[in-house]
């Protein structure tokens, strides 16, 4: 269809603007190379926005079936751009270098290919810079490095499909809303009709103001979402469809600057919770100021090894990047691109991992999740009174009740994990105000646990929602709860680690209840925990394997595969000592430990797949929890071995950033760890594992209520000689700690202290 073919389109009036349904507009055509394997990408994130491009900074505009479906500009679970393509004379530039190392900023340097006789190759330098801060900003500097004046056409093509993130992940929809494009603008609007395909820019407008281009979509719920493009610096000479075109003439060594801003709007209000500034420079300044404020608040950690420092610095920066606003509070979103939202389990584990870094993350996570705590019985959302949510989504599919994530509560472990974090946060901060504020929520959470353990004595799950998760522990893929034959277990499922969480929650809450003079609750919870421990060691233990079962199935039978899950129990005290040591030893056998880390499932299992999401891969957070357990048993060398494997893996990743997971193939010689094709990066609890491993090494045990910090037998690995902690906060005291390894021992020194905290160093 040519632009001239459109004669009498149907017009739609919404919010005082005239739109046309996109199915009556010419379908934009552009080449699309479909790849089965995802190609390298660059990722930028700020609060509730994230952008994924190819390595040249482009988004190709391919379909949901493309090998890189995650590319695009996203906000609140909606893709606001699925095409952003810079071309020179209709051809892709040639990449020289690109990076998104800072995570807040994407930088690309490219040049031109040879274009007939008009333009020799590598004559034009093109520098792109993209920043997110409530909107997407891009500035492009175009330079002529020849000795003569040159003329050429530069263009940027835009499009937006406004698909829900769940569609990008593969969920199919029976029906979608309609794409809209603004038509019949006036000169005062600065918005140009696309009905005739080409929109010239008048000299008056060109001289007086910025130009606009708007892409829009009306969802099935009636919401109108818009991507409003505002061009800055040198304005486009004309529009061709949704392509902005500049006819450039550059003298020798002349540079010209182009730019635009993309505002995301839903129902005439900004979609992002962040207020967007006017320019890229202002966006960079705002990001820099916020990041500096974050840096001043956190514990700063450094060592005597540069590669190790890069890993730590990257983890500090990524934890800043992953913070996301929900109302007036911020927590850590689970990961980019698939899980950039509020999660129960992920946010809670990450907050626990980073208490040493910044306890404010835990505080706001506890408050946020308490705000959404279940209040009624709702089978669709699997909500129950006292239950902590699994996942919150804001996209069209959630708004239209096509998915139950408004929020969805299908998680068995988030509620005891919330209780554990509630106690851990208090141990670090002695924050009586928050303790009292959330005490009713703690009671409601414990009541939910008790109601759901009445029948069998164990906390179990069974999916009740038509669009819910079949598996509701941390291994939540559909194929992961298998027995030793590789066959799927039948529910309800009682996972081993979840019982350990319940045990720890009851023991820790009993201490808080005793402090609050609620001796009735303290005695009851402590007694229930002791009884649970006895039953657990009897019912979950596999005598023939000398190991703990993954779970009990719906018939109370052991799900008898060898997995990493029992490793989560080691530091929580639910095992008897001899059983704990047996689990620790078995986890380090060759079928489990692959040299980089411990696999999720034994390589001897019929269900083992080194590329399987939860059936043979290796997860950093899983291993950090296991290493913490090994350390709690006094198996320091074994814990440090896991640390070293994960550190070696991380040091070989792009930007020294640990991935969500990687494949379980054996480490042999100098081979590199094998990447999982669609792992989230950055990802919250993978990033948090860096801090959990650091705390494991130096073994900090806070007791802010009693104004004490114990440091028990710290141990640095052989790859590090010195480790320093600056601005570490326990209670109201801020201190600097220095650790130094000499031979087989590690010494600790309090270098600076502001406050009256007692620091007890125990060998």
N, C-alpha and C positions, 0 to 999 in steps of 0.2 A: 504494500500500500504506500502510495506517495503522499506527501503532505497536502497536495492539491485535491486529493480524493475526498477529503472531509468537507462537507458543505453545510449540513444542518444538524449539528450535534444537539443532544438533549442537555439543557442547562439546569443546574441545581443551585439553589440559593441556600447557603448555610452561614449563620453568624454574620449576615450582612455582606457576604462575599459570594461571587458567582463562580461556580465550579462546573467542570464537565466531567462526566464519567469516563475513566481512562479507557474503557473497552470501546469507546467511540473515537478515540484518538489513534493516530498512527502508532503502530507498535515499533518502538525503537529497535534498530538492528545493530548489533556489534559482534565481532568475532568472539567466540567463547571456546577456550580449550578446556575440555573436561578431563580431569585427572583422577584416577582411582585412589592415589596416595596423596595426602595433604602435602602441599609445598611449603617451604619456609615462609614464615610470616613475621611481622612486627606487631607488637601489642603495646598500646598506651591505655592507661586507666586513670581516672580521677573520680573519686566518690562513686556516683551511680552511673557514670558514663564509661564506656570502653570502646576502643577502636582497634580493629584487626585489619591490617593491609598486607599486600605482598611486600617483597623486599625493596621495591622501588617506590612504595608509598601509595600504590594504586589498589583499587578494588575493582575487579574485572567486570562485575555485574552478572556473573553466571548464576545458574539456577540453584535450587535447594539440593539438586543431585550432584552438584560440583564436588570435586575432591577437597575444596576448601569452603565448606558451607558456613564456617564460623566467621568468615570475613564480613566486615561491615562496621557501621557506626550504630551502637546500641545504647538504649536508655530504658530503664524500667521494663526489661524483657521484650522490647520491641526494636526491630532493626529500622533505623531512620535513614540510612543510606545503604544500598547494596551495589551502587556503582559510583566510583570516584576515580576517574581515569584521565590522567594527564597524557597528552600526546603532542608531538611536534610534527607538523605536516602530516597528521593522520597516522603517525607511527609511534611506537613506544620508545621512550628514551633508553639509553644504554646506561646501566647501573655502574657507578664507580665505587660507591661505599654507602652504607646505611647502618643506622643503629637506633634502637629504642632502649638503650641500656639503663637510662634513668627511670624509665617507666612512665614518666610524666611528659616526655618530649620525644618526638620522632624526627630524626634528621636524615635526609637523603641527599647525596651528591651524584648527579648523573650528567650525561652529555647527549649529543645528537648522533644518530646514525648518519651515514652518507645518504644524502637526498639528491638524487640525479646529479646534475652538474651545478645545481644552485648552491649547495651547502656541503662542504667537505666534512667528513666524519671528525668528531671531537673538536668542533669549532665553537660550539655553544656550551657554556657551563650553566647547569640548572641546579640550584640549591633549594631544597624544600624543607620546611620546618612546620610541624604540626603540634598543637598543644590542645589539651582538653581542660576546660574550666567552666563548667555550666553550659558550654557550647563547644563546637569544634572550630578551631582557628587554624588557617594555613597561610603562610607567606612564602612566596616563590620569588627568588632572585634569578634573573636571566642575564647572563653576561656573554659578550662577544669577545672571544680571544683571538680573532683573526686581525689582520692588518688593514682590512677594508670594511666598509659598511655592508651589512647583510640584512636581508628581509626574509621573514618566514612567518608561518602561522602556528600559534600555540593554542591549544584548546584543552578544556576540562569538561568531561561529560559526567553528568550526575543522573542518578535515578534512585528511587526508594520503593521497596516492595512492602514495607511495614509489616513484615511477617513476625509472628510471635516466636520467641526463642525456642519454645517447645517444638514448633514446626521445623526450625533449623536443626534441632536435635533428632528429627525423624518422625515426630508425631503427625499423623494424617488428620486432616479436617474435612468434613463433608461439605462445608460451605465457608466462604470468606466474605468479608465486606467488599467495598468497591474502592478502587484507586480513583483519585480525583486530581484534576489539574486546574489551577486558576485561569480564568479567561476574562476577556473584556475589561482589562484594567484601564485606568485613566493615566494620563501623564503624571498626575499628582501621586498616584500609587507607586510609581516606579516599578510596576510589575507588568511584564509584557506578554501579550497574547501568544500562545503557542499553537493556536488553531491553524494558522497558515504556515507553520513550520519554521519560519525565519522571522525574527523580531529585531529590526534595526534600532539602534540607540540614537535618540535625537541629540543634536549638539547641545541643546539647552539642558537636558537632563545630564548629559555627560559632564558638563561643566559645573553643574550645581549640586549633584547629590549622588549617593550610592545607588546601585541598581539591585534589584531583588529578583529572585526566582523561587517559586513555591511549589513543592510537591506535597500531596495530601492524600489521605485515606480515611474513609468512614467505616468504622468497625461495625460488627453485627450488633453491638450494644449501643450504637448511635454516636459513640465518641469520634471526634474528628482529630486526627493526628497530622501534624504538618512538619515538614523540614523546610525551614525558611532560610534561603541562601542570600547573604548580603555581601556584595562585592566591594572590595576596598582597594586603595591605592589607584593604580591605573584600571579603569573600568573596561569591561568587554566591549569590543567594537560591534558585535552583534551576537544574537542567540540563534542557534540552529537546533530546533527541538529543545532538548534539555542539555545542550552543549553550549558553553560559553566560549567564544572565539575572540582571540586577540591577534590583530595583524601587527606584528612587531617589526620595527626598523631600528637597528642598533649600530651606532658608529663603532669604530674600533675601540675595544676595551670599555665600552659603555655597559652599564648595568641598569636594568629596569626592574621594578618590584611590582608584583601582582599579589592579590590576596582575597580572601573571603572568610566569612563566618557562617556556620550552620547552627541556627537556633532550633531546638526541638520543642514543639508546642503541642499540647493536648487540650482540646476545648478552650482554646485561646489563652491558656496559661502555660508557663514554662513547665516542661515535663521533668526536668532535672530539679533537684532540691537546692542546687548551687546557683547563686545569682551570677550570671555571665557578665564579664566586663565588655568593653567595646572593642578592644584590640588585642592582638596576640601579645604585644609587649606588656599590656596590663595583666593578661592572663598569666604570663610567665612570672611577673612580679608577685602576683597573688599566690601562686603556687610556691614560689621560693619562700615567701614570708611564712606560709602555713607549715611548710616542711621544716624551716628553722625552729619554729615554735615546738614542733614535734621532737626534733633532735634535742632541744634543751630539756624536755621532760623525761626522756628515756634513759635507761642505763646504757652507757657507752662502753663497749667491750673491745679490747685490742690485744694482740699477741706479738711475738717477735718474728712471726712468719707472714710475709706479704700475701701469699695465696690464701692463707687462713683468714687474714684480715679482709680480703675481698669477699670471701664467703659471708663473713659476719656483716660487713657493710651492706651487701646485697640483701641479706635477710632483714636488716633494719629498715632499708628503703622499701622493700616489698611489704613489710608489715604496715608501713605508712600508706602505701598505695592501696592496699586491700581494705582499708577502713572505709565504711560506707554509712551514710546518714539515713536514719529512719526516724522521722520526726526530729525531736531535739537531741536525740542520742545517736552515737555512732558505735558500730561494732565491726567485726571483721567479716567481710563476705568470703564465701568458701573458696572461690577460684574463678579465673578467667579462662575460657569464655562461658562455660556452661553453668557455673554456679555463682554468678555475681549477684548474690542476694543474701537475705537473712536465713541462716540455717540454725537448727538446734544443736545437734551433735557436733558439727564442724566448728561452729562458733565457740561452743563451750570448751572443747578440747584445745582449740587454739588459744583461748583466753587463759586456760590453765598453763599451757606451755610458756606463755609470755608474762606471767605474773612477775617474774624477775626483771623483765624488760620495762613494763609499764602496767601497773595494776589497774589503771583507768579503763583499759580494754575490758577486763573482767567485770568491773563495776557496771559499766554501761551495758554489757552483754547480759548480766543478771537482771538488770532493770527492764531492758527491752523484752527479754523472754518472759519475764513475770507479767509484763503488760499484756502479752498475748496468751497467757496461761489459759488452758481450757476451762470453760465455764458450763458447758452443757454436753449432752450426748448427741452426737451428729455422725451417723454412719458414713455419709459421703466424705466428710473431711477426717473421719476417724478421731474426732475430738471427744474428749472425756474430761469431766471436772478434775482440775489439778494437773493435767497432762501438759508437758512442754512440747511446743510445736516442732515439726521436722523442717518445713520449708515454706517460705512466703513468696508468692509471685504476684506481679502487678500487671501482667500483659493482658491482651484481649481474651485469650483462652481462659484465663482465670476469671476475668470479669464476666464472661459469658457462661461460667460454670461448666466449661468443657473439661476442665481439670479441677481437682479439689483443693488447690493450693492457695486458699484465701483466708487463713493459711491451712496447710495440710499437716495433720498430726501423726502420720504413720511412722512413728519411730518408737522403739522399745527402750532405748537407752538414754535419750535426752533428759528425761525426768530425773533419774538417779545421778546423771552427770551434772545437772543443774545443782542438785543438793551437795555434791562433792565440791563444786566450784564455790558455792556459798560459804562452805567451811574453809576452803583453802584461801579465799580472798580475805576472810577475817584473820586468818593466821598471819598473812603478810601485812595487813593494814591496821588491825585493831579498830576498824570502822564500825563503832557501835551504832551510829545513826542508820547506816544501811542494814546492819544486822536486824535492827528493830523494824525498819520499814518493810523488809522482805520476810519477816518471820511468819506472817499469815500465809504467804506463798509457799514457804518451806513446809508448813503444816499441810497445806493442800496437796503439795507434791508427794509428801510421805503417805498421805491418805490414799492417793492414787496408786502408789506402789503396793500398799497393803491390800487394797481391794483386788488388785490384779495378781496377787500371790496367794489369795485365800484357798483356791481350789487345789493347786498342786504344790504350793510352797515355793514355787519359782516364778519369776517374772518372765512371761513369754509373749509372743506376738502371733497374730493371725490376721491376714488382710481382710478387711470388711468392706472397703470401698471398691466400686467397679473400676475406678481409674487409679487405685492405690498401688503401693509397692508390695510385691509378694514377700520380699525379705526386708526386714526393718531393723537390722543391726547395722554396724558400719560396713559390713559386706552385704550390700543391698542389691547386687545384680541377681538375676533370676536363676543362675546356674551354680551358685557357690555353696549352698548348704547340702553337701553330699556325704554319703557314707564311704566306707573303705572300698566298696565296689564301684564307686563313682556314680551311684544312683541318688536321685534327689530325695531328700527327707520330706515327710508329710508333717504339716503343722497341726496344732500350734507348736512353735519352736521356742525352746528355752536355751539361749546361748550361754556358754560358760562365762564369758567376760561380763555379761550383764548381771549375773548373780554376784560377781565380785564387786561390781559397781554398787549394787544394793547393799552388800555387806559393808563396804567402805562408807556409804552414805549414812547408814544407821550408826556405825561406830563414831563417825565424826559429828553427826547431829546429836548423839547422846552427850558428847562433851559440851556442846553449846547449850543443850537443855539443862544440863547440870549447872552450868554457869548462870543460867537464867532462873535457877531454883525450881525448875520443873522436873523434880526428881522422879515423878511418875513416868514421864516420857523418857527420861534418861535411862532408868532401869529397864523399861520395856524394850526400848530400841536396842540396848546393849544385849539383853537376853535373846531377842529375836536374831540379832547378828550371830551370836554364839551358836544358836540352834541351826541357823542357815549354814554355818561353816561345817558343822558335823554332817548334816545331810549332803551338802555339796561334795565333800571328800568321799562320801560313800557312793553317791549316785552317779557322779560324773567320772569317777576314776576307772580306767580300763586296765585291769591287772595284767592282762596278757601283753599289753603295749607299754606298761609302766608310764602311762601318759594320760592326760585329761581329754575327755571327749569334747568335740566341737560344741555339741548341744545335746539336749534331750528332745525327741520328737513328740508328736501328738499322742503316742501310746506310752510315753515315758521311757522309750528305748534310747540307748546311747547312739548318737550320730558319730560313728567311730573312725572318722578320718583324722589324719595328722595335719594340723593347721597351725597358723601363728596365733590364733585367738587366745589359747591359754596363756600366752606370754603377757597379755594385758593384765592377767590376774596376779602376776608375781609380786608387784610392789604394793598390793592392796591387802595382803595378809590373810586371804581366805584359804590358802593351801596350808596343810601341815608342813613343817619344815622339810621332811624327807620327800614329800610329793613335789614341793617347790623345786628342790634341787634336781629331781628327776626330769621335770618339765624343762628346766634350764639346760640340762645336758642334751636332751633330745632335740631341742630347737637348734642346736649348733651342729647337728649331724649333717653330712654332705647333701642329703636329699632336701634339707631345709635351708641351710646357709650356703649361698652361691658364691661367696667371696666379696660381694658388694653389700649383701644384707640377707635377711631371712625371708624366704618365700612365704606367700600366703597359704600355699598348699604344697605338701610333699611331692617331690618329683616322682615318687614311686606310686602315686595314686593314678588309677585309670583315668581320672578326670583332669589330671595335670595338663596345663597348657601354659608355657612360659609367656605367651602373649595374652593369656586370659586376664580379665580385669581383676578378679579375685581368686583365681584358681591356678596360681603359679607365678604371678608377678611379684614385685617387691615394692613396698610402700614405705617411704621414709618415716612417716608418723608412726606406723605400726612398729618399726624397728626402734624408734626412739622410746616408745613405751616399754618395749622388751628390754632395751638397754637399761632403762631406769629400774626395771625389775631385777635384772642381774646385779646391778649395783646394790640394791637393797638387801640382796642375799650375801653380799661381800665378795661377789665374783667380779672384781674390778677389772682384771685383765680381759675377761670375756666381754664385759660391757664396752671397754675401750676398743676391742676388736671390731665391734659393730660400729662404733663411732668412726673408726678409721676407714672402714669400707664405705660408709655413707659419705664421709668427707672426700674420699678419693673419687667417688661417683660424682658428687656435686662440683668438684673442681674441674671436671671435664664437660660440664653443661654450658650452654650459652649463658653468658653473664654470671657464671658461677651460681646459678639459681636451681635449687632442688626441684625436680618435677613432682607432680602428684604421685606418680608411680613410674616404674620402668620394668622392662621384661626380665623374666627370671632366668635367663640363660647364664650358664656358668662363667665365672671370671677365669680366664686362662691367659697367663702371661701378660702381654701388653694390650689385649683387646679392650675396646671401649664398652661401657655399659650400653645395652641396646634400648633405644627409646621406645616407649609406648606411643603409638601413632597419634592419639588424640588426647594426651594427658593435659590437664589444666596447668598453665604456668603464666603468672605466678599462682600458687595455690596455698591456702592459709595454713593447714596443719603440716604441710611439707615444709613451709617456711618456719613455722613454729618449732619444728623438730630441731632446728639448729640451736635454739635457745634451751630447749629441753635437754639436749645433749650436753650443752655447756654447764647447765645446772647439775646434771648427773655427774660430770667430772669433778666439780668443786664441792658438790654435795652440801648445798645450803639448806638448812632446816630452820625456817622462821617461826618465831613464837612472839608476835608483836604484842599480844595480850599481856605477856609477862616480860615484855621489853627485852627480848633476848634473840640472838641469832647464833645458832650452832653451825659450825663448819666441821663436818665429820670426815676425817681421813681423805682430804682432797688428793686427786691423782690426775696429773696431766699425762697425755700420751707421749710417746717418744718423738712424735713429729712436732711437738710444741715444747719450748723451754720456759716461756713466761706468758702469763695471762693476767690482764688487768681489768677490773670493773670500776668504772667511774660513775658517780651519781646513782648508785644503788640505793633504793629506798625501802626500809623496813619500818613500819609504823610511821612515826614522824621524824625518824633519824635518816640522814643521808650520809653515805660513807663510800670510800674508795678502798678496794681490796686489791692486793697484788699477790699472785701465786708464782712460784718459781720452782722448777724441777731440777733436782741435782741427784744424778744416779737413779735409784729406785724410789726416792721419796720426793714429795712436793711440800714445800713450806708455804705458809700463808702469813701475810702481814697486813695489818690495818694501816693504810697509808694516810687516811684522813677520815675524820668523823665529825658530823655536825648534829649533835643530839646526844642523849644519854643511854643509848642502846648498849647492852652488854653483848660483846662478841666473844663466844667461847669456841676455841679451836681445839678439836679433839683428834688425836692421832689414832 
